Amino acid sequence: MSIEDRAKATAKNIEGKAQEAVGEVTGDPKDKAEGKAKQAEAQAQHAVEDAKDQVKKAVD
């Protein structure tokens, strides 16, 4: 629904992918795990926005 919220979720996903990649390169499991967690959070935010869109379509 909100383009701003979707952009924030996309940015968090990119940040998570970068952090995971850094963790891969440096061998730091903490960075890798935090990167995956950020990606999961971003997916959840996208799912919320998708649900909001579906509700709005149903109401309209």
MIKEKE-304559 format. One record per atom (N, C-alpha, C, O, CB): residue in one letter; x, y, z. Coordinates in steps of 0.2 Angstrom, whole numbers, plus 2048, in hexadecimal, padded with zeros to 3 digits. Atoms other than C-alpha are relative to their C-alpha. Glycine has a CB too. Example, Ala and Ser with C-alpha at 12.3 -4.5 7.8 and 13.67 -1.06 7.14 Angstrom:
// MIKEKE-304559
a8047FA800 a83E7EA827 a804806800 a809805803 a7FB800806 s7FC7FA7FF s8447FB824 s7FC805803 s7FF80B804 s8028027F9 
***
This chain:
// MIKEKE-304559
m8047FA800 m800800800 m804806800 m80480A7FC m7FB800806 s7FC7FA800 s80D80D805 s8067FE7FC s80A7FA7FE s801801808 i7FA800804 i81B80F7F9 i806801804 i80B7FD804 i8008057FA e7FA7FE7FB e826816807 e8017F9804 e8077F8805 e7FE805804 d7FF8067FC d823806811 d8037FA7FC d8087F77FE d7FA7FD803 r7FD805805 r8277FB802 r8078017FF r80C7FD7FF r7FC7FF7FA a7F97FE801 a8378057FF a8047FE806 a80A7FC805 a8008077FE k7FD8017FA k83C803811 k8027F8800 k8077F6802 k7FD802806 a7FF807800 a83A7F0810 a8057FE7FB a8097F97FC a7F97FD7FF t7FC802805 t8437EF800 t807802802 t80C7FE801 t7FF8037F9 a7F97FE7FE a8527F9807 a8027FB806 a8087FA806 a7FF807803 k7FE8047FB k8527EE816 k8027F97FE k8077F6800 k7FA7FF806 n7FF807803 n8527DE80B n8078017FD n80B7FC7FE n7FB7FF7FB i7FA7FF804 i8617E5801 i806801806 i80B7FE805 i8008077FC e7FB7FF7FA e86A7EA812 e8017F9803 e8077F7804 e7FD805805 g7FF8077FD g8677D8818 g8047FC7FB g8087F87FE g7F97FD801 k7FC803805 k86E7D1808 k807802800 k80C7FD800 k7FD8007F9 a7FA7FE800 a87D7DB809 a8047FE807 a80A7FC806 a801808800 q7FD8027FA q8807D781B q8017F9800 q8077F6803 q7FB802806 e7FF807800 e87E7C5818 e8067FE7FC e80A7FA7FD e7FA7FC7FD a7FA801804 a88B7C680A a806802803 a80B7FE803 a7FF8047F9 v7FA7FE7FC v8977CF815 v8027FA805 v8077F8806 v7FF806804 g7FF8067FB g8957C1822 g8027FA7FC g8077F67FF g7F97FE803 e7FD806804 e8987B4814 e8088017FF e80C7FD800 e7FC7FF7FA v7F97FE802 v8A87BD80F v805800806 v80A7FD806 v8008077FC t7FB8007FA t8AF7C0820 t7FF7FA805 t8037F9809 t7FE806805 g8008067FB g8A97B0828 g7FC801806 g7FD7FD80B g8067FC801 d8037FE7FA d89F7B9835 d7F87FD800 d7F48007FD d800807801 p807803800 p88F7AE839 p7FB805803 p7F5805801 p8007FA804 k8057FB7FD k8877BD843 k7FE8047FB k7F88067FA k804804806 d8027FC806 d8877C8834 d7FC7FD7FB d7F77FF7F9 d8078037FC k804804805 k8817BA829 k7F87FF803 k7F48007FF k8037FA7FF a8078017FD a8727B7835 a7FC806801 a7F68067FF a8017FD807 e8047FA7FF e86E7C9838 e7FE8027F9 e7F88057F8 e805806803 g8027FF807 g86E7CB825 g7F97FC7FE g7F57FF7FB g8057FF7FB k805804802 k8627BD823 k7F9802804 k7F4802801 k8017F8802 a8057FD7FC a8577C4831 a7FD8067FD a7F78077FD a802801807 k8027F9804 k8567D5828 k7FC7FE7FA k7F78017F9 k8058047FF q804802806 q8507CC818 q7F97FD802 q7F57FE7FF q8047FB7FC a8068037FE a8437C2822 a7FB806802 a7F5805801 a8017FB805 e8047FB7FE e83D7D282A e7FD8047FA e7F78067FA e804805804 a8027FC806 a83C7DB819 a7FA7FC7FC a7F57FF7FA a8068017FB q805804803 q8327CC812 q7F9801804 q7F4801801 q8027F87FF a8067FF7FC a8267CE820 a7FC8067FF a7F68077FF a8017FF808 q8027FA801 q8247E081D q7FC8007F9 q7F78037F8 q805806800 h803800806 h8207DD80B h7F97FC800 h7F57FE7FD h8057FC7FB a8068037FF a8137D0810 a7FB804803 a7F5803801 a8017F9804 v8047FC7FD v80B7DC81B v7FD8057FB v7F78077FB v803804806 e8027FB805 e80A7E980D e7FC7FD7FB e7F78007F8 e8068037FC d804803805 d8037DC801 d7F97FF803 d7F47FF800 d8037F97FE a8078017FC a7F57D880E a7FC806800 a7F68067FF a8017FD807 k8047FA800 k7F17EA80F k7FD8027F9 k7F88047F9 k805806802 d8027FF807 d7F07EB7FC d7FA7FC7FF d7F57FE7FC d8057FF7FB q806805801 q7E47DC7FC q7FA803803 q7F4803801 q8027F9802 v8067FD7FD v7D97E4809 v7FD8067FD v7F78077FC v802802808 k8037FA804 k7D87F4800 k7FD7FF7FA k7F78027F8 k8068057FF k803802806 k7D47EC7F0 k7F97FD802 k7F47FE7FE k8047FB7FC a8068037FE a7C67E27F9 a7FB805802 a7F5805801 a8017FB805 v8047FB7FD v7BF7F2801 v7FE8047FA v7F88077FA v804804805 d8027FC806 d7BF7FC7F0 d7FC7FC7FC d7FA7FF7F7 d8078027FD 
***
